[in-house]
Amino acid sequence: MKYKSLQEIAAKWFDKTVPYPNPDPHKLQGHCVQFIRFCLRDLYGLPQWANVIGAADFWKAYGLDKNISKYWEKIPNTPSFVPREHDICIWNKNKGGGYGHTAIVYGAEQSVQMITSIESNWKPFKVSIVTHNYNDVLGFFRLKQPGIPG
C-alpha cells in the first residue's frame, strides 16, 4: 500500500491522471475502472477484480469473482440507504456510454439525496471529487474488514 487514505490520494492526484495504462487519451472508456483498480492496489492492498467489459458488470460479477465477494459486501441501492466513505458505487449502463460507471464514496457528508465521490472519467476526465444524485445507481460494495486501509 502506498496511500493511507482517500484524502492522501485526492491531495496527490486531484485533477491529474493516476499512473494507469492510458495508451490513447482520446479513448477514455474504462478509466473509472482503472481508478478503482489503482485504489484496490495502492490504497487497500487487495487483489484485483476480474476483467469486465464495463463498470456496471462488476455488479453482476459479485457472486462469480472471489476477489470482490471475499472482501466486499454487496448492498443494493434503496431510497433510505446512505453510503459511507470507502463504499464503491456502481452505476448501471445508462451511464458511461453504455458501460456504467464506478467511484469511491469520499468524505462523511453523504445523504439520501446526494453522494460525494472521488473518481476518474467523469467531467473533468481526470481524478475529481464529484457530487452525484442516485439516478442509475445499482448499489455499493462495502469493505467487510474494518481497518482497511490503515
C-alpha positions in Angstrom: 0.0 0.0 0.0 1.3 3.4 -1.0 -1.5 5.6 0.5 -3.2 5.6 3.9 -6.4 7.5 3.0 -8.6 8.7 0.2 -7.7 12.2 1.3 -4.0 11.4 0.6 -4.9 10.2 -2.9 -7.0 13.3 -3.5 -4.2 15.6 -2.4 -1.7 13.9 -4.8 -3.9 13.1 -7.8 -6.7 15.6 -7.9 -7.0 17.0 -11.5 -4.3 14.6 -12.7 -4.3 11.2 -14.3 -3.2 8.5 -11.9 -0.5 6.2 -13.3 -2.6 3.6 -15.0 -2.4 2.5 -18.6 -3.5 5.3 -20.9 -2.5 4.2 -24.4 -4.9 6.6 -26.2 -6.0 9.7 -24.2 -8.8 10.2 -26.7 -10.5 6.9 -25.8 -11.4 7.4 -22.1 -13.6 4.4 -21.7 -12.6 2.3 -18.7 -10.7 5.0 -16.8 -13.2 4.9 -13.9 -12.5 1.1 -13.6 -8.7 1.8 -13.8 -9.0 4.3 -10.9 -10.8 1.6 -8.8 -8.0 -0.9 -9.7 -5.4 1.7 -8.7 -7.1 2.1 -5.3 -7.5 -1.6 -4.8 -3.8 -2.0 -5.2 -2.3 1.2 -3.8 -4.8 2.1 -1.0 -6.5 -1.1 0.1 -3.7 -3.6 -0.7 -6.4 -6.0 -2.0 -6.4 -8.3 -5.1 -7.7 -7.0 -8.4 -11.2 -7.8 -9.5 -11.6 -9.9 -12.7 -11.8 -8.1 -16.0 -15.1 -6.8 -17.1 -16.4 -5.1 -20.2 -17.8 -2.1 -18.3 -18.1 -0.9 -14.7 -21.7 -2.0 -14.4 -20.6 -5.6 -15.0 -18.9 -5.6 -11.6 -22.4 -5.7 -10.1 -23.2 -9.0 -11.9 -19.7 -10.4 -11.3 -20.1 -10.2 -7.5 -21.0 -13.8 -6.9 -18.6 -15.0 -9.5 -15.4 -13.1 -8.5 -14.0 -14.2 -5.2 -11.8 -11.1 -5.1 -15.0 -9.0 -4.8 -17.2 -11.2 -2.7 -14.4 -12.2 -0.2 -13.6 -8.6 0.8 -16.7 -6.6 -0.1 -20.4 -6.7 0.8 -22.9 -6.1 -1.9 -25.5 -3.5 -0.9 -28.3 -2.7 -3.3 -29.3 1.0 -3.6 -32.5 1.8 -1.8 -34.3 5.2 -1.1 -33.2 5.1 2.6 -29.6 3.9 2.1 -26.7 6.3 2.9 -23.3 5.1 1.9 -20.1 5.5 3.9 -16.6 6.7 2.9 -14.8 3.9 1.0 -18.0 2.3 -0.3 -17.6 1.7 -4.0 -20.6 2.9 -6.0 -21.7 1.1 -9.2 -23.9 2.8 -11.8 -25.9 0.9 -14.4 -25.3 1.0 -18.1 -27.3 4.2 -18.6 -24.1 6.0 -17.6 -20.7 5.8 -19.1 -21.8 5.4 -22.7 -23.4 2.1 -22.0 -20.6 0.7 -19.8 -21.8 2.1 -16.5 -19.6 4.0 -14.0 -17.9 3.4 -10.7 -16.4 5.7 -8.0 -15.4 5.6 -4.3 -17.6 7.4 -1.8 -15.5 10.3 -0.4 -16.0 12.0 2.9 -18.6 11.8 5.7 -21.1 14.2 4.2 -23.4 11.8 2.4 -27.2 11.8 2.4 -30.2 10.1 0.9 -30.3 12.8 -1.8 -26.6 13.1 -2.8 -23.3 11.3 -2.6 -19.8 12.7 -3.0 -17.2 10.5 -4.5 -13.6 10.5 -5.8 -13.3 9.1 -9.3 -11.9 9.3 -12.7 -13.5 9.6 -16.1 -16.3 11.9 -15.1 -16.3 15.5 -16.2 -13.5 16.5 -16.0 -11.9 13.3 -17.1 -9.1 13.4 -14.6 -9.3 12.4 -10.9 -12.0 14.6 -9.4 -14.4 14.9 -6.5 -17.9 14.8 -7.7 -21.4 15.1 -6.1 -24.0 12.8 -7.7 -27.6 12.0 -7.2 -28.6 8.4 -7.0 -30.0 8.2 -10.5 -29.0 4.9 -12.2 -27.0 3.7 -9.1 -27.2 -0.1 -8.8 -25.7 -0.2 -5.4 -22.5 -0.2 -3.4 -19.7 -2.6 -2.4 -18.6 -2.0 1.3 -15.4 -3.4 2.8 -16.2 -6.4 5.1 -13.0 -5.9 7.1 -12.9 -2.7 9.0 -9.4 -1.1 9.2 -8.6 -1.4 5.5 -6.9 0.8 4.7 -4.6 1.7 7.5 
